[in-house]
């Protein structure tokens, strides 16, 4: 996908719209990103809870990729309701959080989520209006495309802290600039301890700098596309043969886990830190009513590495240390390797 307003993905805009519509924590008088915050979180009665639970169960049975798990999870929701386990949820946010926990407990799928929106949810897929595209672009650029640091540490160690793998249609040039700034490094450390995921094309773009030929990047979010392969080799890049370390934590999530998992399977990186959170399957958002919707993974991923992926279990590190100690540990590993003259 190339940069340009008309090419910003519907998925990116969809995430942006849901972030706006589902914002629940601000007072009614507050404004953020030019959008007035909605009214106070509304209460919900027994009939409302029953409607939402029935809608969630129906959507699971219809859309979840594994029919057995779908039925099991739907049955669990209805059993909780019958026992009165949901009666204490007196407002929309509390009910959504409770049902999300129940679905994940039953399915072990961390991408199942039920959301409450104070604003009426739009019907149908998100529209790529010019205003939304502009606001999405502005929001990403104001956050420096979630690139928190790109610098050379002592001993020639390249360090990139990336808290999200952003949509390349907005942030490709920023990502390439960050990688180019590290081009002379003798080793690279990617800090994903606070990374909340992102887009597969972005994962592939960053990984492109770590190989001298195209490599397939397993992304369990649909059929392979041209973006499933790294764009290697990258002209002028000198990082394809340099040691790579990836810092992880129990919060490292989704697309960031894809980066960790693929580099580990391809034997291209050493993971340092904690086992990641364990979210593989990306979902499609389905509207239940004006204020509730459910995110459901709809496609069964096929892992080309012939192994179980990281859903529900996370990606284990190669060097198991507390997340707070991961950077110091990785730097020591690089220095030890340098002393042995294992990289130039």
C-alpha positions as CSV (number, residue, x, y, z in Angstrom):
1,X,0.0,0.0,0.0
2,X,1.4,3.4,-1.0
3,X,1.2,6.6,0.9
4,X,-1.7,8.9,0.0
5,X,-5.0,9.9,1.4
6,X,-7.0,7.7,-0.9
7,X,-5.0,4.6,0.1
8,X,-5.5,4.8,3.8
9,X,-7.0,1.4,4.7
10,X,-10.6,1.0,5.8
11,X,-9.2,-1.1,8.7
12,X,-7.2,1.8,10.0
13,X,-10.1,4.2,9.7
14,X,-12.3,1.6,11.4
15,X,-10.0,1.4,14.4
16,X,-9.9,5.2,14.6
17,X,-13.7,5.5,14.5
18,X,-14.2,2.9,17.2
19,X,-11.7,4.6,19.4
20,X,-13.7,7.8,19.0
21,X,-17.2,6.2,19.4
22,X,-16.2,3.9,22.3
23,X,-14.5,6.6,24.4
24,X,-16.1,6.5,27.8
25,X,-13.9,8.1,30.4
26,X,-14.2,11.8,29.7
27,X,-16.8,14.2,31.2
28,X,-19.5,15.4,28.9
29,X,-18.0,18.8,28.6
30,X,-14.6,17.6,27.6
31,X,-13.2,17.8,24.0
32,X,-10.4,15.7,22.5
33,X,-9.1,15.6,19.0
34,X,-11.9,18.0,18.0
35,X,-14.6,15.6,19.1
36,X,-17.1,16.3,21.9
37,X,-17.2,13.6,24.4
38,X,-20.5,11.7,24.8
39,X,-22.9,11.7,27.7
40,X,-22.4,9.8,31.0
41,X,-22.2,6.0,30.9
42,X,-25.9,4.9,30.9
43,X,-27.4,2.2,33.2
44,X,-28.7,-1.1,31.8
45,X,-31.5,-3.2,33.1
46,X,-32.2,-6.9,33.0
47,X,-33.9,-6.7,29.7
48,X,-31.0,-4.8,28.2
49,X,-28.5,-7.3,29.5
50,X,-30.5,-10.2,28.1
51,X,-30.6,-8.5,24.7
52,X,-26.9,-7.9,24.6
53,X,-26.0,-11.4,25.8
54,X,-28.4,-13.0,23.2
55,X,-26.9,-10.8,20.5
56,X,-23.4,-11.7,21.4
57,X,-24.2,-15.5,21.5
58,X,-25.9,-15.3,18.1
59,X,-22.9,-13.4,16.5
60,X,-20.5,-16.0,17.9
61,X,-22.4,-18.9,16.4
62,X,-22.7,-17.1,13.1
63,X,-19.2,-15.6,12.7
64,X,-16.5,-17.2,14.8
65,X,-14.2,-19.3,12.7
66,X,-14.3,-22.4,15.0
67,X,-17.8,-23.6,15.2
68,X,-17.2,-25.8,18.3
69,X,-15.5,-23.0,20.2
70,X,-18.3,-20.6,19.1
71,X,-21.0,-22.9,20.5
72,X,-19.0,-23.5,23.7
73,X,-18.5,-19.8,24.2
74,X,-22.1,-18.9,23.5
75,X,-23.3,-21.5,25.9
76,X,-21.0,-20.2,28.6
77,X,-22.5,-16.7,28.2
78,X,-26.0,-18.0,28.4
79,X,-25.1,-20.1,31.5
80,X,-23.6,-17.1,33.3
81,X,-26.8,-15.2,32.5
82,X,-29.0,-18.0,33.8
83,X,-27.1,-18.2,37.1
84,X,-27.4,-14.4,37.6
85,X,-23.7,-13.8,37.2
86,X,-24.3,-10.7,35.2
87,X,-26.8,-9.0,37.5
88,X,-24.2,-6.9,39.2
89,X,-23.3,-5.2,35.8
90,X,-25.5,-2.1,36.1
91,X,-24.0,0.0,33.3
92,X,-22.8,-0.6,29.7
93,X,-19.1,-0.5,30.3
94,X,-19.3,-2.9,33.3
95,X,-21.4,-5.3,31.2
96,X,-19.1,-5.2,28.2
97,X,-16.0,-5.8,30.4
98,X,-17.7,-8.7,32.2
99,X,-18.9,-10.4,29.0
100,X,-15.4,-10.0,27.4
101,X,-13.8,-11.8,30.4
102,X,-16.5,-14.6,30.1
103,X,-15.9,-15.1,26.4
104,X,-12.1,-15.2,26.8
105,X,-12.3,-17.6,29.7
106,X,-14.5,-19.9,27.6
107,X,-12.6,-19.7,24.3
108,X,-9.0,-18.7,25.4
109,X,-9.1,-16.3,22.5
110,X,-7.8,-12.9,23.6
111,X,-9.1,-11.1,20.5
112,X,-12.8,-11.7,21.4
113,X,-14.1,-8.5,22.8
114,X,-17.4,-6.9,23.5
115,X,-17.5,-3.1,23.5
116,X,-19.9,-0.5,24.8
117,X,-20.2,2.9,23.1
118,X,-21.8,5.9,24.7
119,X,-22.4,7.3,21.2
120,X,-24.8,5.4,18.9
121,X,-22.7,3.1,16.8
122,X,-22.7,3.6,13.0
123,X,-24.5,1.0,10.9
124,X,-22.5,-0.8,8.3
125,X,-18.7,-0.6,7.6
126,X,-16.9,2.6,8.3
127,X,-16.9,5.2,5.6
128,X,-13.6,6.8,4.6
129,X,-14.7,10.3,4.8
130,X,-12.2,13.1,4.0
131,X,-12.5,14.4,7.6
132,X,-11.9,11.0,9.2
133,X,-8.9,10.4,6.9
134,X,-7.4,13.8,7.8
135,X,-8.0,13.3,11.5
136,X,-6.5,9.8,11.5
137,X,-3.4,11.0,9.7
138,X,-3.1,14.0,12.0
139,X,-3.5,11.8,15.1
140,X,-0.8,9.3,14.0
141,X,1.7,12.0,13.0
142,X,1.2,13.9,16.2
143,X,2.2,10.7,18.0
144,X,5.3,10.4,15.7
145,X,3.8,7.2,14.3
146,X,4.3,5.6,17.8
147,X,8.1,5.7,17.2
148,X,9.2,6.6,20.7
149,X,13.0,6.5,20.2
150,X,15.4,5.7,17.4
151,X,19.0,6.3,18.4
152,X,22.5,4.8,18.6
153,X,23.4,3.7,22.1
154,X,27.0,3.3,23.3
155,X,29.1,0.6,21.6
156,X,27.2,1.2,18.3
157,X,24.0,-0.4,19.3
158,X,20.9,0.7,17.4
159,X,17.8,1.1,19.6
160,X,14.3,1.5,18.3
161,X,11.4,1.8,20.7
162,X,8.2,1.2,18.8
163,X,4.9,1.2,20.7
164,X,2.7,0.3,17.7
165,X,3.3,-0.9,14.1
166,X,1.4,1.9,12.3
167,X,-0.4,1.8,9.0
168,X,2.2,2.3,6.3
169,X,-0.2,4.4,4.2
170,X,0.4,7.1,6.7
171,X,3.7,6.3,8.3
172,X,5.9,4.5,5.8
173,X,8.3,7.5,5.4
174,X,8.7,7.9,9.2
175,X,9.4,4.2,9.6
176,X,12.0,4.2,6.9
177,X,13.6,7.2,8.3
178,X,13.9,5.6,11.7
179,X,15.5,2.5,10.3
180,X,17.8,4.5,8.1
181,X,19.0,6.4,11.2
182,X,20.2,3.1,12.6
183,X,21.9,1.9,9.5
184,X,25.5,2.0,10.8
185,X,24.7,0.1,14.0
186,X,26.6,-3.1,14.8
187,X,23.5,-4.7,16.3
188,X,19.9,-3.7,16.7
189,X,17.6,-3.8,19.7
190,X,13.8,-3.4,19.1
191,X,12.0,-2.4,22.2
192,X,8.4,-3.8,22.0
193,X,7.7,-4.0,25.7
194,X,4.9,-1.4,25.4
195,X,3.8,-2.3,21.9
196,X,0.0,-2.8,21.5
197,X,0.1,-4.4,18.1
198,X,-0.4,-2.9,14.7
199,X,-0.7,-3.7,11.0
200,X,0.9,-6.7,9.2
201,X,2.2,-4.5,6.3
202,X,4.1,-2.5,8.9
203,X,5.5,-5.6,10.6
204,X,6.7,-6.8,7.2
205,X,8.2,-3.4,6.3
206,X,10.4,-3.2,9.5
207,X,11.4,-6.9,9.1
208,X,12.5,-6.1,5.5
209,X,15.6,-4.4,6.9
210,X,16.7,-7.6,8.6
211,X,17.0,-9.9,5.6
212,X,18.8,-9.9,2.3
213,X,16.0,-11.6,0.5
214,X,12.2,-11.7,0.8
215,X,10.9,-13.8,3.7
216,X,7.4,-14.9,4.4
217,X,5.9,-13.3,7.6
218,X,3.1,-15.4,9.1
219,X,0.2,-13.1,9.9
220,X,-2.9,-14.9,11.1
221,X,-5.3,-12.4,9.8
222,X,-6.5,-13.7,6.5
223,X,-5.0,-15.1,3.3
224,X,-1.4,-14.2,2.3
225,X,-0.9,-11.0,0.3
226,X,2.0,-9.2,-1.2
227,X,2.4,-7.6,2.2
228,X,3.0,-11.0,3.8
229,X,6.5,-11.0,2.4
230,X,9.3,-8.7,3.5
231,X,10.4,-6.1,1.0
232,X,14.0,-7.4,1.2
233,X,16.6,-6.4,0.2
234,X,16.3,-2.7,1.0
235,X,18.5,-0.5,-1.1
236,X,21.4,0.9,0.9
237,X,20.5,-1.1,4.0
238,X,23.4,-2.5,6.1
239,X,21.3,-4.3,8.8
240,X,20.5,-7.5,7.1
241,X,23.4,-9.4,8.7
242,X,23.5,-7.6,12.0
243,X,22.5,-9.3,15.3
244,X,18.9,-8.5,16.4
245,X,17.4,-8.5,19.9
246,X,13.8,-7.9,20.7
247,X,12.6,-6.8,24.1
248,X,9.3,-8.2,25.3
249,X,6.9,-8.0,28.2
250,X,3.6,-9.5,29.3
251,X,2.0,-6.5,27.6
252,X,3.5,-7.0,24.2
253,X,0.5,-7.7,22.0
254,X,-0.9,-8.8,18.7
255,X,1.0,-7.4,15.7
256,X,4.1,-6.9,17.9
257,X,3.8,-10.6,18.8
258,X,3.7,-11.4,15.1
259,X,7.0,-9.6,14.7
260,X,8.5,-11.5,17.7
261,X,7.1,-14.9,16.6
262,X,8.2,-14.7,13.0
263,X,11.7,-13.5,13.8
264,X,12.0,-16.3,16.3
265,X,10.8,-19.0,13.9
266,X,13.1,-17.6,11.2
267,X,16.0,-17.7,13.7
268,X,16.7,-14.1,13.0
269,X,16.4,-12.5,16.5
270,X,17.0,-13.2,20.2
271,X,13.9,-12.4,22.3
272,X,14.8,-10.9,25.7
273,X,12.2,-10.3,28.5
274,X,8.9,-11.9,29.3
275,X,6.4,-14.2,27.5
276,X,4.1,-11.9,25.5
277,X,0.4,-11.5,26.1
278,X,-0.9,-14.1,23.7
279,X,-3.2,-12.4,21.1
280,X,-3.1,-13.9,17.6
281,X,-6.5,-13.7,15.9
282,X,-7.7,-10.3,14.7
283,X,-11.4,-9.8,14.7
284,X,-14.2,-8.1,12.6
285,X,-16.4,-5.8,14.5
286,X,-20.2,-6.6,14.5
287,X,-22.8,-4.2,15.7
288,X,-25.3,-5.7,18.2
289,X,-27.4,-2.6,18.8
290,X,-26.9,1.2,19.0
291,X,-24.4,0.9,21.9
292,X,-22.9,-2.6,21.9
293,X,-20.7,-4.4,19.4
294,X,-18.6,-7.5,19.4
295,X,-15.2,-8.2,17.8
296,X,-14.9,-11.7,16.4
297,X,-12.1,-13.5,14.6
298,X,-13.6,-15.0,11.5
299,X,-10.8,-16.8,9.7
300,X,-8.8,-19.8,10.9
301,X,-5.1,-19.1,10.5
302,X,-2.9,-21.7,8.8
303,X,0.6,-21.5,10.3
304,X,3.3,-22.2,7.6
305,X,5.8,-23.1,10.3
306,X,3.8,-26.1,11.2
307,X,3.5,-25.2,14.9
308,X,0.9,-23.8,17.2
309,X,0.9,-20.0,17.2
310,X,0.8,-17.7,20.2
311,X,-2.9,-17.4,20.8
312,X,-3.6,-17.6,24.6
313,X,0.0,-18.7,25.4
314,X,2.2,-15.8,24.1
315,X,5.7,-15.9,22.5
316,X,8.3,-17.1,25.1
317,X,11.6,-15.3,25.2
318,X,14.9,-16.8,24.5
319,X,16.4,-15.0,27.5
320,X,13.8,-14.9,30.3
321,X,14.2,-11.8,32.5
322,X,11.9,-9.2,34.0
323,X,10.7,-6.7,31.4
324,X,12.3,-3.9,33.5
325,X,15.7,-5.6,33.1
326,X,15.4,-6.6,29.4
327,X,17.2,-3.6,27.9
328,X,20.2,-3.9,30.3
329,X,20.3,-7.6,29.6
330,X,20.2,-7.2,25.8
331,X,23.0,-4.6,25.9
332,X,25.2,-7.0,27.9
333,X,24.5,-9.7,25.4
334,X,25.5,-7.4,22.6
335,X,28.7,-6.4,24.4
336,X,29.6,-10.0,25.1
337,X,29.1,-10.8,21.5
338,X,31.3,-7.8,20.4
339,X,34.1,-8.9,22.7
340,X,34.1,-12.3,21.0
341,X,34.2,-10.3,17.7
342,X,31.1,-12.0,16.5
343,X,29.9,-8.8,14.7
344,X,31.8,-6.0,13.1
